[in-house]
């Protein structure tokens, strides 16, 4: 999957995009003057959009159509060296982790993670209507995204 940003991203948005792309095993592409139609020719992609200069929305497109939109606030971002490998979800989010090309916490996913212990995990925690996604690599928090359940939209 390809990850890109809005046309003129802020420094914080670029940093989040690079760390998220490295963590998930995606390819980060600087958008520049490319339109979304031109990016869609390369395959599935995701876009990080800004609100008032801060990264705020992750939109995921499959086959040219938007399938997921997550509105979030960035808690913290730590730049670390991240090994390649699969990403496993620990906890149950409001969306299918397969959309993000991650291993879901289902029977088959748990069986796979028991045989092959992934170093990269996304912990899903709930505090009321707040959903906290903690991206952890080798027991070290890489980044934390806070989003409200009402800010997560699945599209058909």
Residue, then its C-alpha position, 0 to 999 in steps of 0.5 A: x500500500x502507498x501512503x501519502x499526505x495532502x499537497x503541502x503537508x506540515x512537518x508534523x504530518x510528514x513525520x507521522x506519515x513516514x513513521x506510520x509507513x515504516x511501521x505498517x510496511x507501506x511505501x511513503x510517497x511525497x504527493x507534490x502535484x499528483x492528484x488522487x486519480x494519478x496515485x490510484x493507478x499505483x494500487x491501494x493507497x492511504x492519505x493523511x489529511x490535515x486540519x489547521x496544520x495538524x495531521x487529523x484524518x487517515x483515509x484508506x482507498x481500495x480500488x479507487x474507492x474510499x473504504x475507511x476514514x479515521x479522524x484522530x489526534x496525535x499523542x506522540x511520535x518517536x522515530x526509531x528503527x523499525x524491522x520489517x514484518x507483519x503487524x498484529x492488532x491486539x484488541x478489537x477496533x471498530x473496523x477490519x484490520x485487514x483494511x490496513x493490511x494487519x493481522x486481526x485478533x481472530x482465531x486464525x490471527x491468534x493462531x498465526x501470532x502464536x506461531x510467529x511472534x510479531x515484533x510490531x503490534x497495535x494495541x487497541x484500548x477503549x476509554x468510554x467513546x475514545x479509542x486509543x491506538x498504540x503502535x508498539x515495536x519491541x515493547x517500545x511505544x512508537x506512536x499513539x493515536x487517539x480517536x473517537x468512535x464517531x470519527x471512524x467511518x467504514x464506506x461500502 
